[in-house]
Amino acid sequence: MGETTQTTSSTTRIKQGNKNNNFENLNFIFAMEVLTEQKEINLKGLPEDSLTIFKQLEKDNFVIIGENVIKPTEKAIKEVDRQKKAEKEAHEPDHAEIEKAEAILNSENPPKKISELLNRIIAGEKKNKLIVFTLLLSGKSSNPKEKQIILIKGESGGGKTTLMKLADFYHVKSVARFTPTALDYTDLSGVEILKIKELNSEEKQGVGSIKFLSSEDKGYSMEYTMRGEDGRFKTEKRNIPAITLITSTTTVELDNQLERRAWILNPDVTQKQTAKILKFKAERKKQKDLILLGLIERTDYEKSKKTLGYIVKMIEPAQIIIPFMDTLISLLKTDRLRVRGDIDKILSFIAFYHWLYQEKLPVTKINGKNVIFANPEITIQALELIKEPLSSMQSGVEARELKVQIERWV
């Protein structure tokens, strides 16, 4: 009787999925969960679209025990159990990882420790991933003057999407693309990071409005006409706030005003980076196999991702006072006009980089706000980290082009 109840329950779930037009999105884990609940399933009794899903399962995940009858392998059952456990753990505090996050923020060099965690979730890109991680902290700030635009620019398959995934540690609104007026009517309440997967200048997908999300513009306002309750037309005003934005493009040239307001980062497309990615993927596969064998519970990727998530939650925005501002300004080259806008981005990055050290530096409460006095050594670390993208932005020569040319000639 119990077996019949399980079968009915699972079949009902499948039919409900079809009814709600969600079945086409049914992933491997859901399909295998249905199998493992029932122990075996007769494909003949399923609707055609449901049948297609199960037929697409990898053959090492099930065995055929009769005409149109399949059951899951031990490998598949273990994988489903692991995914269920991972999903449960994702919603429960992981005290070991919380302690690790606290230890990192209290260490002598938090950025170095954070970089070690980033190495376990992203291959290579040593500087780019720490720069992106640091800039995304602006999403935690309520100050519109601190919001950043991060534009990851490179060829298809070059690693742009991987770097953009760092935004997923926040309350993120992710969209594929924007039409010219979509941003005007987008609800950004409660959103820390806006992630637009790709910008394409040829399709003019709202690029003109996106630039006004920057700290320089502090958002923008739009007015539109609508008919009131009395039947008369009236003008309404809508404010679109500044927000931290991360996006990518393969386009060589975008709107000049957008590029001037943005941090432009170029993923590493060298052969050395490709080798690092292959090694990284091989190691992840090994660890997944060890989980299936029951030798480890979680991969380094999963553990590091969770620790980084706790670090992001623990960091609190603070005001940074730079006592050596004159000295800092004297280090910047003034022969390029762009430096006028870049100085604000540089000062913001120095501030966010100091947030990583907030457990090590004295924090003073002034008018109810956390205030930290900038440290010269930490400031130099921050400047060294962003030296390459700054040089690239100011010279107009992309770092990816320089690296490829150097690799060809060396």
C-alpha positions in Angstrom: 0.0 0.0 0.0 2.8 2.4 0.9 4.5 1.8 -2.5 1.2 2.7 -4.3 0.9 5.9 -2.3 4.4 7.0 -3.3 3.8 6.2 -6.9 0.5 8.2 -6.9 2.2 11.1 -5.2 5.1 11.3 -7.6 2.9 10.8 -10.7 0.6 13.6 -9.4 3.6 15.9 -9.1 4.6 15.2 -12.7 1.1 15.9 -14.0 0.9 19.1 -12.0 4.2 20.1 -13.5 2.7 19.7 -17.0 -0.5 21.5 -16.0 1.6 24.5 -14.8 3.8 24.5 -17.9 6.8 23.9 -15.6 7.6 20.4 -16.7 9.8 21.5 -19.6 12.1 23.1 -17.0 12.2 19.9 -14.9 15.9 19.3 -14.1 17.9 16.2 -13.6 17.5 16.3 -9.8 13.7 16.5 -9.9 13.5 13.7 -12.4 15.8 11.5 -10.3 13.9 12.4 -7.1 10.8 11.1 -8.7 12.6 7.9 -9.6 14.1 7.4 -6.2 10.8 8.0 -4.5 9.1 5.3 -6.5 12.1 2.9 -6.8 10.9 2.1 -10.3 8.7 3.8 -12.8 6.7 2.6 -15.9 7.4 5.1 -18.6 4.4 3.8 -20.6 1.9 5.5 -18.3 3.4 8.9 -18.6 2.4 11.8 -20.9 4.6 12.2 -24.0 6.5 15.3 -22.7 7.1 13.6 -19.3 8.4 10.5 -21.2 10.9 12.6 -23.1 12.4 14.0 -19.9 13.1 10.5 -18.5 14.5 9.2 -21.7 17.0 12.1 -21.7 18.5 10.9 -18.3 22.1 9.7 -18.5 22.1 5.9 -18.9 24.4 5.4 -15.9 21.7 7.0 -13.7 19.1 4.3 -14.4 18.7 0.7 -15.5 16.0 -0.9 -17.6 14.3 -3.8 -15.8 11.5 -4.4 -18.2 9.7 -3.0 -21.2 9.4 0.7 -20.6 10.3 0.2 -16.9 13.4 1.9 -15.3 14.8 2.3 -11.8 17.6 4.5 -10.5 21.2 3.3 -10.0 22.9 3.6 -6.6 24.9 6.5 -8.1 21.8 8.4 -8.9 20.3 7.8 -5.5 23.4 9.1 -3.8 23.4 12.2 -6.0 19.8 13.0 -5.1 20.5 12.5 -1.4 23.5 14.8 -1.6 21.5 17.5 -3.4 18.7 17.3 -0.8 21.2 17.6 2.0 22.9 20.5 0.3 19.6 22.3 -0.2 18.7 21.8 3.5 22.1 23.0 4.6 21.8 26.1 2.4 18.9 27.2 4.6 20.5 26.4 7.9 23.4 28.2 9.7 26.7 26.5 9.1 28.5 27.3 12.3 31.8 26.0 11.1 31.8 28.2 8.0 30.5 31.2 10.1 33.5 30.8 12.4 35.8 30.6 9.4 34.3 33.8 8.0 34.9 35.6 11.3 38.5 34.3 11.5 39.2 35.6 8.0 37.8 39.1 8.7 39.9 39.1 11.9 43.1 37.9 10.2 46.1 40.1 9.5 45.3 40.2 5.7 41.6 39.5 5.0 42.0 40.2 1.2 44.6 37.5 0.9 42.4 35.0 2.8 39.4 36.0 0.7 41.5 35.5 -2.5 42.2 32.0 -1.3 38.5 31.3 -1.1 37.9 32.9 -4.5 40.5 30.6 -6.0 38.3 27.6 -5.1 35.3 29.0 -6.9 36.9 30.7 -9.9 40.0 29.5 -11.8 42.7 32.1 -12.4 41.7 35.8 -12.7 43.6 36.5 -9.5 43.2 40.3 -9.6 39.9 40.5 -11.5 37.9 38.4 -9.1 39.1 40.3 -6.0 38.4 43.6 -7.7 34.9 42.5 -8.6 34.3 41.1 -5.1 35.4 44.4 -3.6 33.4 46.6 -5.9 30.2 44.6 -5.3 30.4 45.6 -1.7 29.0 48.9 -2.9 25.7 47.1 -3.1 25.5 47.1 0.7 25.8 50.8 0.9 22.7 53.1 1.2 24.7 56.0 -0.2 24.0 56.6 -3.9 27.4 58.3 -4.3 29.0 54.9 -3.7 27.2 52.8 -6.2 29.4 51.3 -8.9 29.0 50.1 -12.5 31.1 47.1 -13.4 31.5 46.3 -17.1 33.2 43.0 -17.9 34.3 43.3 -21.5 35.7 40.4 -23.6 35.1 37.8 -26.2 32.5 35.0 -26.0 33.6 32.2 -23.8 36.3 34.3 -22.1 35.0 34.0 -18.5 32.7 37.1 -18.2 29.7 35.1 -16.8 31.9 33.4 -14.2 33.1 36.7 -12.8 29.5 38.0 -12.8 28.4 35.1 -10.6 30.0 36.9 -7.7 27.0 39.1 -7.6 24.9 36.1 -6.5 26.1 36.6 -2.9 23.7 39.6 -2.7 20.0 40.3 -3.2 20.4 40.4 -7.0 18.0 41.1 -9.8 19.2 39.3 -12.9 18.0 40.1 -16.4 19.2 38.9 -19.7 18.9 42.2 -21.5 17.1 45.5 -21.3 14.9 47.1 -23.9 15.2 50.9 -24.3 12.5 51.7 -21.7 12.5 48.6 -19.5 14.7 50.2 -16.8 12.2 53.0 -16.4 9.6 50.5 -15.1 11.7 48.0 -13.3 11.1 47.4 -9.6 14.4 47.6 -7.8 13.0 47.7 -4.3 15.1 45.5 -2.0 17.7 44.9 -4.7 21.4 45.3 -3.9 22.8 44.4 -7.3 21.4 44.7 -10.7 22.9 42.1 -13.0 22.4 42.5 -16.8 23.9 39.4 -18.4 24.8 41.2 -21.7 24.8 44.7 -23.2 24.6 45.0 -27.0 25.0 48.4 -28.5 23.5 47.3 -31.8 20.2 46.5 -30.3 20.3 49.7 -28.2 19.0 47.8 -25.1 18.5 50.6 -22.7 22.2 51.5 -22.6 21.3 55.2 -22.6 19.5 55.0 -19.3 21.8 52.5 -17.6 24.6 55.0 -17.4 22.5 57.2 -15.1 22.5 54.5 -12.4 26.1 55.5 -11.5 27.2 57.2 -8.4 28.0 60.2 -10.6 24.3 60.7 -11.6 22.8 59.2 -8.4 20.0 57.6 -10.5 17.5 59.6 -12.6 13.8 60.6 -12.8 11.3 60.1 -15.5 7.9 61.7 -16.2 5.0 60.0 -18.0 1.4 60.9 -18.7 -1.5 58.9 -17.5 -5.2 59.2 -17.2 -6.5 60.0 -13.7 -9.6 58.8 -11.9 -11.4 61.8 -13.1 -10.6 61.0 -16.8 -8.2 63.8 -17.2 -4.6 63.3 -18.2 -1.9 64.0 -15.6 1.8 63.8 -15.3 3.4 61.4 -12.9 7.1 61.3 -11.8 9.1 58.1 -11.1 12.5 58.0 -9.5 14.9 55.3 -10.5 17.7 55.1 -7.8 21.4 54.6 -8.3 22.2 51.0 -7.9 25.3 48.8 -8.2 25.3 47.3 -11.6 27.4 44.5 -13.1 27.1 43.6 -16.7 29.1 42.3 -19.7 29.6 42.8 -23.3 31.5 41.5 -26.3 31.1 44.8 -28.1 34.3 46.7 -28.7 32.7 50.1 -28.4 29.8 51.1 -26.3 28.2 54.4 -25.3 31.2 56.7 -24.3 29.4 58.1 -21.3 28.6 54.6 -20.0 32.3 53.5 -20.4 33.5 56.7 -18.7 31.3 55.9 -15.6 32.1 52.2 -15.4 34.9 50.0 -14.2 36.0 48.1 -17.3 37.6 44.8 -16.6 38.9 42.3 -19.2 38.9 38.6 -18.5 42.1 36.7 -19.0 42.0 34.9 -22.4 45.5 33.7 -22.5 46.5 30.0 -23.0 47.8 30.0 -19.4 44.3 30.9 -18.2 42.8 28.1 -20.3 45.2 25.6 -18.7 44.1 26.8 -15.2 40.4 26.4 -16.1 40.9 22.9 -17.3 42.8 22.0 -14.2 40.2 23.6 -12.0 37.3 21.7 -13.7 39.2 18.4 -13.4 39.7 19.0 -9.7 36.0 19.8 -9.2 35.1 16.5 -11.0 37.4 14.6 -8.8 35.8 16.0 -5.6 32.3 15.3 -6.9 33.3 11.7 -7.5 34.7 11.5 -3.9 31.3 12.7 -2.7 29.6 9.9 -4.7 32.0 7.4 -3.1 31.1 8.8 0.4 34.7 9.9 1.1 33.9 13.6 1.5 30.6 15.5 2.2 31.2 18.7 0.3 33.5 20.1 -2.4 36.0 22.9 -1.7 33.8 24.9 -4.1 30.7 24.5 -2.0 32.5 25.2 1.3 34.2 28.3 0.0 31.1 29.7 -1.6 29.3 29.4 1.7 32.1 31.0 3.7 32.2 33.9 1.2 28.5 34.4 1.6 28.9 34.8 5.3 31.7 37.2 4.8 29.6 39.4 2.6 26.8 39.4 5.2 29.2 40.3 8.0 30.8 43.3 6.4 29.1 46.6 7.3 29.3 49.8 5.3 31.5 52.5 6.9 32.6 56.0 6.0 36.3 56.2 5.2 38.3 59.4 6.0 41.6 59.7 4.1 44.0 62.0 6.1 46.6 61.9 3.3 44.4 63.0 0.4 46.9 65.5 -1.0 49.6 62.8 -1.3 47.1 60.4 -2.9 46.1 63.0 -5.5 49.7 63.7 -6.4 50.2 60.1 -7.4 47.6 60.3 -10.2 48.6 61.3 -13.7 46.8 64.4 -15.0 47.6 64.2 -18.7 44.4 62.4 -19.5 40.9 64.0 -19.2 39.3 60.7 -18.0 41.2 60.9 -14.6 38.7 63.6 -13.6 36.0 60.9 -13.4 38.2 58.1 -12.3 39.3 59.8 -9.1 35.8 59.2 -7.6 35.9 55.6 -8.6 39.4 55.2 -7.1 38.4 56.8 -3.8 35.3 54.5 -3.6 37.4 51.4 -4.2 39.9 52.4 -1.5 36.9 52.7 0.8 35.4 49.3 -0.1 38.9 47.7 0.3 39.1 49.2 3.8 35.8 47.6 4.6 37.5 44.2 4.3 39.8 45.3 7.2 37.0 46.7 9.4 37.6 44.1 12.1 41.3 45.0 12.3 41.0 48.8 12.1 39.6 51.2 14.7 36.0 52.0 14.0 34.7 55.3 15.4 31.0 56.2 15.7 30.3 59.7 14.4 26.7 60.9 14.1 25.6 57.3 14.3 27.7 56.2 11.4 30.8 53.9 11.4 33.9 55.8 10.5 37.3 54.4 9.7 40.5 56.3 9.1 42.3 55.1 6.0 45.6 53.2 6.5 48.5 54.2 4.1 49.6 50.5 3.6 46.1 49.3 2.9 45.6 52.1 0.5 48.7 51.2 -1.4 47.4 47.6 -1.6 44.2 48.8 -3.1 45.9 51.0 -5.7 48.2 48.1 -6.7 45.2 45.9 -7.2 43.5 48.2 -9.6 46.6 49.5 -11.4 46.1 47.4 -14.5 42.4 48.2 -15.2 43.0 51.9 -14.5 45.9 52.0 -17.0 43.7 50.2 -19.5 40.7 52.5 -19.0 42.8 55.6 -19.3 44.9 54.5 -22.3 42.0 53.0 -24.2 43.9 49.8 -24.8 42.2 46.7 -23.4 44.3 44.5 -21.1 43.1 41.4 -23.0 44.6 42.7 -26.2 47.9 43.4 -24.5 48.1 40.0 -22.9 47.3 38.1 -26.1 49.9 40.1 -28.1 52.6 39.5 -25.4 51.8 35.8 -25.3 52.2 35.6 -29.1 55.6 37.2 -29.1 57.1 35.6 -25.9 
